[in-house]
C-alpha cells in the first residue's frame, strides 16, 4: 500500500500533495472494494486532468491493494 501511495504522490506537485493524499486515504480506508472503486473514480475525476498518472497506477495494482480492504 505504501509503495502505491508513494508512487502516485511522486507525480503530484508539492502544493497539491496533501489534498491528493486525503483522496488516496479515502480509497484505502473504504470498508468495501465497491466503495473504494467509487472513491477512486471521484479522485480520478478531481485530479485526472492535472495528474493523469494517479488512476492508472491504482488500477494497475488494484488486485494487490484491494485484498487489504
Secondary structure as UniProt FT lines:
FT   HELIX           2..9
FT   TURN            10..11
FT   HELIX           14..16
FT   HELIX           17..28
FT   HELIX           33..47
FT   TURN            48..50
FT   HELIX           53..60
FT   HELIX           62..66
FT   TURN            67..68
//
